[in-house]
């Protein structure tokens, strides 16, 4: 089982721990019309910022074309 620990960003997000329990997990910022799998509140985070994909026990990060990279 893999985890994500927030180290930087908005004070309310720092220290949060998220379990990666799905084959594909999207990290982003919530909007009235969209809720990502892992929600961060920092304004530098796009609605759909990055996707973490697990395959055969290995994880890849995929930039989803976010404005802030």
N, C-alpha and C positions, 0 to 999 in steps of 0.2 A: 504494500500500500504506500502511496506517495502523498506528500504534503506540500503545500505552498505556505510560506510564512512571509507576511508583509514586513519589510524592513524599512522602507521609505515611503513618503507620501503624506496624505492628510493624517493628522494626529489620531483621528478616530479609527483609522485603518491599521496603524502600526501595531504590530504584535498579533494581529488576527492570524489564525491558522485555518487553512482550508484543506480538506481531504479530496484527493483526486480519485473519484470512485467510478467515473464514466470513461469510455474510450475517447471521448472528445469533450473538452471543457472550454467554454468561452469566458474570458475575463473582460470586463468592461464596466461602464458607468450606466446606472439605471436611468431611464427616461420614462415619461408617462406611457409610452407605447412599447418599451422594450425592457426586459429583465434578463441580464446575463446570468450564466451559471455561477460565476464568482463576481460579486458586485464590489467595486471600489468607488470611493466618493471624490477622489482627487480630480480637479477640473482638467488636468493634463491627460487623463485617461479618456479615450474615445468610447463611444457606445459599444462598439465591437472592436476591442483593441488587439487582443491576441487570442489564439486558440492553442490549447495544449492537447496533443493527440498521443494516445498510448497505443503502441503496437508491439506485441511480443515482449512486453516488459520494458520497453524503451520509450522515452518521451521526447517529443519534438515540439518546439515552439514555432508557431506560424503567425507572422505579423499579418493582420487582416486589413492592411492598407490604412492604418490609423493616421490621423493628421500629425500627431506628435511622435510617430515612429516607435 
